[in-house]
Amino acid sequence: MTRKEYELVFQAIRHYRCLMTDEQEVLSEKILDDIFYPSFDSLTQEDLQNVQ
């Protein structure tokens, strides 16, 4: 996904945030994280320590 595509998704979610329940808002943040950081969840603790 390009940065331009991500920005479009981000803006769409942001504009609907006022209509979301708290649960939906948390889910929208998770969706954005999954889009922007797709491989982060697959990193091991050792991988994360090597980055620091």
PyMOL commands that set and color helices and strands:
alter all, ss='L'
color gray80, all
select helices_A, chain A and resi 3-19+22-36+40-42+45-51
alter helices_A, ss='H'
color red, helices_A
deselect
rebuild
show_as cartoon
